[in-house]
Amino acid sequence: MASSRYLVTDPIEFYEEFPHLHGGNHRPTSDATPQPGRVTRPYYIYNCFAFVVGDRRKFWWPGGYGYWPRENAPETVEELMSVLREQFNYEECDGSYEKGVQKVAIFTKNDVPVHIAIQRSSRGGKWLSKMGYNIDMEHDLHAVETQHGDDIGKHGYGTVAKFMRRINRKNKA
């Protein structure tokens, strides 16, 4: 477990869900987001997609689970990729680190998207995620994946299905 000044909601449950996280491969970067109905101060509920697109005031997800720019959109990898491509200038790529390039990784379980993480060009290859209603954190990409021998229903975010990239205009050649 990583030591941090940030609080993880129910650390035992969190680290059971993500058994491949340890002190050397992740670092919390925010406190947990309060769950709906447990908000004690003005607070916005946001998720991993909102975190990736820089909107910490909304919960973004297709399929009727939150805000989505298109009505009645299916909950598919293709739909996430389409919005990233059309509204945020992303294109499909591989997962290797490229200096000056911001990337996202879309995770799936049984071909259904469940998570998206971001690799900012300024972070030297580290990935950042909003972990559900829990913390934001910096992590190694594969530390949040479901690994061989894990229970796919209980552990990790499945596997990375697609990578996309957006060139950081400040560093663009």
DRENPA-3360 file (N, C-alpha, C; in nm, 2 decimals, always signed):
BEGIN
1 = MASSRYLV = +0.08/-0.12/+0.00/+0.00/+0.00/+0.00/+0.09/+0.12/+0.00 ~ +0.05/+0.22/-0.07/+0.12/+0.35/-0.08/+0.08/+0.44/+0.04 ~ +0.18/+0.50/+0.11/+0.15/+0.59/+0.21/+0.13/+0.73/+0.15 ~ +0.03/+0.80/+0.20/+0.00/+0.92/+0.14/-0.08/+1.01/+0.24 ~ -0.08/+1.14/+0.21/-0.17/+1.23/+0.29/-0.31/+1.22/+0.25 ~ -0.34/+1.15/+0.14/-0.48/+1.14/+0.09/-0.54/+1.02/+0.14 ~ -0.67/+1.03/+0.16/-0.75/+0.92/+0.22/-0.82/+0.83/+0.12 ~ -0.80/+0.70/+0.13/-0.87/+0.60/+0.05/-0.99/+0.56/+0.12;
9 = TDPIEFYE = -1.11/+0.56/+0.05/-1.23/+0.51/+0.12/-1.22/+0.36/+0.13 ~ -1.24/+0.31/+0.25/-1.23/+0.16/+0.28/-1.11/+0.10/+0.21 ~ -0.99/+0.13/+0.27/-0.86/+0.08/+0.21/-0.86/-0.08/+0.19 ~ -0.92/-0.15/+0.29/-0.91/-0.30/+0.28/-0.99/-0.34/+0.15 ~ -1.11/-0.29/+0.13/-1.19/-0.33/+0.01/-1.12/-0.28/-0.11 ~ -1.06/-0.16/-0.11/-0.99/-0.10/-0.23/-0.88/-0.19/-0.27 ~ -0.79/-0.23/-0.18/-0.67/-0.30/-0.22/-0.71/-0.45/-0.24 ~ -0.82/-0.50/-0.19/-0.87/-0.63/-0.24/-0.92/-0.63/-0.38;
17 = EFPHLHGG = -0.98/-0.52/-0.42/-1.03/-0.51/-0.56/-0.91/-0.49/-0.66 ~ -0.81/-0.42/-0.61/-0.69/-0.40/-0.69/-0.57/-0.46/-0.63 ~ -0.56/-0.59/-0.63/-0.45/-0.66/-0.55/-0.31/-0.64/-0.60 ~ -0.30/-0.59/-0.72/-0.16/-0.57/-0.78/-0.10/-0.43/-0.75 ~ -0.18/-0.35/-0.67/-0.13/-0.22/-0.63/-0.04/-0.24/-0.51 ~ +0.08/-0.18/-0.50/+0.16/-0.18/-0.39/+0.24/-0.05/-0.38 ~ +0.31/-0.02/-0.28/+0.37/+0.11/-0.26/+0.46/+0.15/-0.37 ~ +0.52/+0.06/-0.45/+0.61/+0.10/-0.55/+0.54/+0.13/-0.69;
25 = NHRPTSDA = +0.41/+0.10/-0.70/+0.35/+0.12/-0.84/+0.23/+0.21/-0.84 ~ +0.21/+0.28/-0.73/+0.10/+0.38/-0.74/+0.12/+0.49/-0.63 ~ +0.05/+0.60/-0.65/+0.05/+0.71/-0.55/-0.08/+0.79/-0.56 ~ -0.16/+0.79/-0.45/-0.28/+0.86/-0.45/-0.25/+1.01/-0.47 ~ -0.34/+1.08/-0.54/-0.32/+1.22/-0.57/-0.44/+1.31/-0.53 ~ -0.54/+1.24/-0.47/-0.65/+1.32/-0.41/-0.72/+1.23/-0.31 ~ -0.80/+1.29/-0.23/-0.89/+1.22/-0.14/-1.00/+1.15/-0.22 ~ -1.07/+1.06/-0.17/-1.18/+0.99/-0.23/-1.30/+1.09/-0.25;
33 = TPQPGRVT = -1.37/+1.07/-0.36/-1.49/+1.15/-0.39/-1.60/+1.10/-0.31 ~ -1.68/+1.18/-0.24/-1.79/+1.13/-0.16/-1.89/+1.06/-0.24 ~ -1.95/+0.96/-0.19/-2.06/+0.89/-0.27/-2.19/+0.97/-0.26 ~ -2.27/+0.96/-0.37/-2.40/+1.04/-0.37/-2.47/+1.01/-0.24 ~ -2.53/+1.11/-0.18/-2.60/+1.09/-0.06/-2.52/+1.11/+0.07 ~ -2.38/+1.11/+0.05/-2.29/+1.12/+0.16/-2.21/+1.25/+0.15 ~ -2.25/+1.34/+0.07/-2.17/+1.46/+0.05/-2.20/+1.56/+0.16 ~ -2.10/+1.60/+0.23/-2.11/+1.69/+0.35/-2.07/+1.84/+0.32;
41 = RPYYIYNC = -2.02/+1.86/+0.20/-1.98/+2.00/+0.16/-2.00/+2.01/+0.01 ~ -2.00/+2.12/-0.05/-2.02/+2.13/-0.19/-1.91/+2.05/-0.26 ~ -1.96/+1.96/-0.34/-1.86/+1.86/-0.41/-1.93/+1.81/-0.53 ~ -1.85/+1.80/-0.64/-1.90/+1.74/-0.76/-1.86/+1.60/-0.77 ~ -1.95/+1.52/-0.82/-1.92/+1.37/-0.84/-1.87/+1.36/-0.98 ~ -1.75/+1.31/-1.00/-1.70/+1.28/-1.14/-1.64/+1.14/-1.14 ~ -1.61/+1.10/-1.26/-1.56/+0.96/-1.28/-1.44/+0.96/-1.37 ~ -1.39/+0.85/-1.41/-1.27/+0.84/-1.48/-1.27/+0.91/-1.62;
49 = FAFVVGDR = -1.39/+0.90/-1.69/-1.39/+0.97/-1.82/-1.39/+1.12/-1.80 ~ -1.47/+1.17/-1.70/-1.46/+1.31/-1.67/-1.32/+1.36/-1.64 ~ -1.25/+1.28/-1.56/-1.12/+1.30/-1.52/-1.03/+1.32/-1.64 ~ -1.04/+1.22/-1.73/-0.96/+1.22/-1.86/-0.98/+1.35/-1.94 ~ -1.11/+1.39/-1.95/-1.14/+1.50/-2.04/-1.13/+1.64/-1.96 ~ -1.10/+1.63/-1.83/-1.08/+1.75/-1.76/-1.20/+1.82/-1.71 ~ -1.31/+1.74/-1.69/-1.44/+1.80/-1.64/-1.47/+1.74/-1.50 ~ -1.44/+1.80/-1.40/-1.46/+1.75/-1.26/-1.59/+1.79/-1.20;
57 = RKFWWPGG = -1.68/+1.83/-1.29/-1.82/+1.88/-1.25/-1.93/+1.78/-1.29 ~ -1.89/+1.68/-1.37/-1.99/+1.59/-1.42/-1.94/+1.44/-1.42 ~ -2.04/+1.35/-1.42/-2.01/+1.21/-1.43/-2.04/+1.17/-1.57 ~ -1.94/+1.14/-1.65/-1.95/+1.11/-1.80/-1.96/+0.96/-1.82 ~ -2.06/+0.91/-1.89/-2.06/+0.77/-1.93/-2.18/+0.75/-2.02 ~ -2.16/+0.67/-2.13/-2.27/+0.64/-2.22/-2.36/+0.54/-2.16 ~ -2.47/+0.52/-2.23/-2.57/+0.42/-2.18/-2.66/+0.46/-2.07 ~ -2.68/+0.59/-2.05/-2.77/+0.64/-1.95/-2.72/+0.65/-1.81;
65 = YGYWPREN = -2.59/+0.63/-1.79/-2.53/+0.63/-1.66/-2.48/+0.77/-1.61 ~ -2.49/+0.87/-1.69/-2.45/+1.00/-1.66/-2.45/+1.09/-1.78 ~ -2.38/+1.20/-1.78/-2.38/+1.29/-1.89/-2.31/+1.22/-2.01 ~ -2.36/+1.24/-2.13/-2.29/+1.20/-2.25/-2.34/+1.29/-2.36 ~ -2.25/+1.33/-2.45/-2.28/+1.43/-2.55/-2.38/+1.39/-2.66 ~ -2.40/+1.25/-2.67/-2.50/+1.20/-2.76/-2.61/+1.12/-2.69 ~ -2.73/+1.15/-2.73/-2.84/+1.08/-2.66/-2.85/+0.94/-2.71 ~ -2.89/+0.85/-2.62/-2.91/+0.71/-2.64/-2.79/+0.64/-2.70;
73 = APETVEEL = -2.67/+0.68/-2.66/-2.55/+0.62/-2.71/-2.52/+0.48/-2.64 ~ -2.47/+0.38/-2.71/-2.45/+0.26/-2.65/-2.32/+0.26/-2.56 ~ -2.31/+0.17/-2.46/-2.20/+0.16/-2.38/-2.10/+0.07/-2.44 ~ -2.02/+0.12/-2.54/-1.92/+0.04/-2.61/-1.79/+0.12/-2.62 ~ -1.68/+0.04/-2.64/-1.55/+0.10/-2.67/-1.56/+0.19/-2.78 ~ -1.62/+0.15/-2.89/-1.63/+0.24/-3.01/-1.70/+0.37/-2.98 ~ -1.80/+0.38/-2.89/-1.86/+0.50/-2.85/-1.77/+0.59/-2.78 ~ -1.69/+0.54/-2.68/-1.59/+0.62/-2.61/-1.49/+0.67/-2.70;
81 = MSVLREQF = -1.44/+0.59/-2.80/-1.34/+0.63/-2.89/-1.40/+0.74/-2.99 ~ -1.52/+0.72/-3.03/-1.58/+0.82/-3.12/-1.59/+0.96/-3.05 ~ -1.63/+0.97/-2.92/-1.64/+1.10/-2.85/-1.49/+1.15/-2.83 ~ -1.40/+1.07/-2.80/-1.26/+1.11/-2.78/-1.21/+1.17/-2.91 ~ -1.24/+1.10/-3.02/-1.19/+1.14/-3.15/-1.25/+1.27/-3.20 ~ -1.39/+1.28/-3.19/-1.46/+1.39/-3.24/-1.46/+1.52/-3.16 ~ -1.45/+1.50/-3.03/-1.46/+1.62/-2.94/-1.33/+1.65/-2.87 ~ -1.24/+1.56/-2.87/-1.11/+1.59/-2.79/-0.98/+1.56/-2.88;
89 = NYEECDGS = -1.00/+1.54/-3.01/-0.89/+1.52/-3.10/-0.79/+1.41/-3.07 ~ -0.85/+1.29/-3.03/-0.77/+1.17/-3.01/-0.77/+1.09/-3.14 ~ -0.67/+1.00/-3.15/-0.66/+0.90/-3.26/-0.61/+0.77/-3.20 ~ -0.64/+0.66/-3.26/-0.59/+0.53/-3.21/-0.44/+0.52/-3.22 ~ -0.38/+0.45/-3.13/-0.24/+0.43/-3.13/-0.20/+0.31/-3.05 ~ -0.07/+0.29/-3.03/-0.02/+0.18/-2.94/+0.00/+0.24/-2.80 ~ +0.04/+0.16/-2.71/+0.05/+0.20/-2.57/+0.19/+0.24/-2.53 ~ +0.28/+0.25/-2.62/+0.42/+0.29/-2.58/+0.43/+0.44/-2.55;
97 = YEKGVQKV = +0.52/+0.47/-2.45/+0.53/+0.61/-2.41/+0.59/+0.69/-2.53 ~ +0.54/+0.81/-2.55/+0.59/+0.91/-2.65/+0.60/+1.04/-2.58 ~ +0.72/+1.09/-2.57/+0.74/+1.23/-2.51/+0.65/+1.33/-2.59 ~ +0.58/+1.41/-2.51/+0.50/+1.52/-2.57/+0.37/+1.48/-2.62 ~ +0.33/+1.35/-2.59/+0.20/+1.30/-2.64/+0.12/+1.25/-2.52 ~ +0.00/+1.30/-2.51/-0.10/+1.25/-2.41/-0.18/+1.13/-2.46 ~ -0.19/+1.03/-2.38/-0.26/+0.91/-2.43/-0.36/+0.87/-2.33 ~ -0.46/+0.79/-2.38/-0.56/+0.73/-2.29/-0.56/+0.58/-2.31;
105 = AIFTKNDV = -0.60/+0.50/-2.21/-0.62/+0.36/-2.22/-0.76/+0.33/-2.18 ~ -0.83/+0.25/-2.27/-0.97/+0.21/-2.24/-0.97/+0.07/-2.19 ~ -1.01/+0.04/-2.07/-1.02/-0.09/-2.01/-1.16/-0.15/-2.03 ~ -1.16/-0.29/-2.06/-1.28/-0.36/-2.07/-1.29/-0.48/-1.99 ~ -1.41/-0.53/-1.96/-1.43/-0.66/-1.90/-1.54/-0.72/-1.99 ~ -1.52/-0.83/-2.04/-1.61/-0.90/-2.13/-1.66/-0.81/-2.25 ~ -1.56/-0.73/-2.30/-1.59/-0.64/-2.42/-1.67/-0.52/-2.38 ~ -1.70/-0.49/-2.25/-1.77/-0.37/-2.21/-1.67/-0.28/-2.14;
113 = PVHIAIQR = -1.67/-0.15/-2.19/-1.58/-0.06/-2.12/-1.61/-0.03/-1.97 ~ -1.51/-0.03/-1.89/-1.53/-0.02/-1.75/-1.45/+0.09/-1.69 ~ -1.34/+0.14/-1.76/-1.25/+0.24/-1.71/-1.17/+0.30/-1.82 ~ -1.12/+0.42/-1.79/-1.03/+0.49/-1.88/-0.93/+0.56/-1.80 ~ -0.80/+0.55/-1.84/-0.69/+0.61/-1.77/-0.62/+0.71/-1.86 ~ -0.54/+0.80/-1.81/-0.47/+0.90/-1.90/-0.32/+0.90/-1.86 ~ -0.24/+0.91/-1.97/-0.10/+0.93/-1.95/-0.07/+1.06/-2.01 ~ -0.04/+1.16/-1.92/-0.01/+1.29/-1.96/+0.13/+1.30/-2.01;
121 = SSRGGKWL = +0.16/+1.38/-2.10/+0.29/+1.39/-2.16/+0.40/+1.44/-2.06 ~ +0.35/+1.51/-1.96/+0.45/+1.56/-1.86/+0.48/+1.47/-1.75 ~ +0.42/+1.35/-1.74/+0.44/+1.26/-1.63/+0.54/+1.15/-1.65 ~ +0.61/+1.15/-1.76/+0.72/+1.05/-1.78/+0.67/+0.91/-1.79 ~ +0.56/+0.89/-1.84/+0.51/+0.75/-1.87/+0.41/+0.70/-1.76 ~ +0.39/+0.77/-1.65/+0.30/+0.73/-1.55/+0.16/+0.75/-1.59 ~ +0.07/+0.67/-1.55/-0.07/+0.68/-1.58/-0.15/+0.74/-1.46 ~ -0.26/+0.81/-1.49/-0.34/+0.87/-1.39/-0.49/+0.82/-1.41;
129 = SKMGYNID = -0.55/+0.79/-1.29/-0.69/+0.74/-1.30/-0.77/+0.80/-1.19 ~ -0.90/+0.82/-1.21/-1.00/+0.84/-1.11/-1.06/+0.70/-1.08 ~ -1.04/+0.65/-0.96/-1.08/+0.52/-0.92/-1.22/+0.51/-0.87 ~ -1.32/+0.51/-0.96/-1.46/+0.51/-0.92/-1.49/+0.63/-0.83 ~ -1.55/+0.60/-0.72/-1.58/+0.71/-0.62/-1.46/+0.73/-0.52 ~ -1.36/+0.66/-0.55/-1.24/+0.66/-0.46/-1.14/+0.77/-0.51 ~ -1.02/+0.75/-0.48/-0.91/+0.84/-0.50/-0.88/+0.86/-0.65 ~ -0.81/+0.97/-0.68/-0.74/+0.99/-0.81/-0.60/+0.94/-0.77;
137 = MEHDLHAV = -0.54/+0.87/-0.87/-0.40/+0.82/-0.84/-0.32/+0.81/-0.96 ~ -0.19/+0.82/-0.94/-0.09/+0.79/-1.04/-0.05/+0.65/-1.02 ~ -0.03/+0.57/-1.14/+0.00/+0.43/-1.13/+0.06/+0.37/-1.25 ~ +0.12/+0.26/-1.23/+0.17/+0.18/-1.35/+0.04/+0.13/-1.42 ~ +0.04/+0.12/-1.55/-0.08/+0.08/-1.62/-0.13/-0.05/-1.58 ~ -0.04/-0.15/-1.58/-0.09/-0.29/-1.55/-0.13/-0.32/-1.41 ~ -0.10/-0.23/-1.32/-0.13/-0.25/-1.18/-0.28/-0.25/-1.15 ~ -0.36/-0.19/-1.24/-0.50/-0.18/-1.22/-0.58/-0.28/-1.31;
145 = ETQHGDDI = -0.50/-0.36/-1.39/-0.56/-0.46/-1.48/-0.60/-0.59/-1.40 ~ -0.69/-0.66/-1.46/-0.72/-0.79/-1.41/-0.61/-0.88/-1.46 ~ -0.54/-0.96/-1.38/-0.43/-1.04/-1.42/-0.47/-1.19/-1.42 ~ -0.38/-1.27/-1.49/-0.41/-1.42/-1.49/-0.43/-1.47/-1.35 ~ -0.53/-1.55/-1.33/-0.57/-1.60/-1.20/-0.66/-1.52/-1.12 ~ -0.68/-1.39/-1.15/-0.77/-1.31/-1.08/-0.91/-1.34/-1.11 ~ -1.00/-1.31/-1.02/-1.15/-1.32/-1.05/-1.19/-1.20/-1.12 ~ -1.23/-1.21/-1.25/-1.26/-1.09/-1.33/-1.37/-1.01/-1.28;
153 = GKHGYGTV = -1.46/-1.08/-1.21/-1.58/-1.00/-1.15/-1.54/-0.92/-1.02 ~ -1.42/-0.95/-0.96/-1.39/-0.89/-0.84/-1.26/-0.81/-0.84 ~ -1.17/-0.84/-0.93/-1.03/-0.78/-0.93/-1.00/-0.70/-1.05 ~ -0.96/-0.58/-1.03/-0.91/-0.50/-1.14/-1.01/-0.44/-1.24 ~ -0.96/-0.37/-1.34/-1.05/-0.31/-1.44/-1.05/-0.39/-1.57 ~ -1.02/-0.52/-1.57/-1.02/-0.60/-1.69/-0.88/-0.58/-1.76 ~ -0.89/-0.56/-1.89/-0.76/-0.54/-1.97/-0.78/-0.42/-2.06 ~ -0.67/-0.37/-2.10/-0.67/-0.25/-2.19/-0.71/-0.30/-2.33;
161 = AKFMRRIN = -0.82/-0.25/-2.38/-0.87/-0.29/-2.52/-0.81/-0.19/-2.62 ~ -0.80/-0.06/-2.59/-0.76/+0.03/-2.69/-0.67/+0.14/-2.63 ~ -0.58/+0.20/-2.70/-0.51/+0.32/-2.67/-0.54/+0.43/-2.77 ~ -0.54/+0.55/-2.72/-0.56/+0.66/-2.81/-0.46/+0.77/-2.77 ~ -0.43/+0.86/-2.86/-0.33/+0.97/-2.83/-0.38/+1.10/-2.88 ~ -0.34/+1.20/-2.81/-0.36/+1.34/-2.85/-0.23/+1.42/-2.83 ~ -0.19/+1.48/-2.94/-0.06/+1.56/-2.93/-0.08/+1.68/-2.84 ~ +0.00/+1.70/-2.75/+0.00/+1.82/-2.66/+0.05/+1.93/-2.75;
169 = RKNKA = -0.04/+2.03/-2.78/-0.01/+2.13/-2.88/+0.11/+2.21/-2.84 ~ +0.14/+2.23/-2.71/+0.25/+2.30/-2.66/+0.38/+2.24/-2.71 ~ +0.38/+2.10/-2.71/+0.51/+2.03/-2.75/+0.51/+1.98/-2.89 ~ +0.40/+2.02/-2.97/+0.39/+1.97/-3.11/+0.50/+2.02/-3.20 ~ +0.56/+1.93/-3.27/+0.67/+1.98/-3.36/+0.62/+2.05/-3.48;
% end
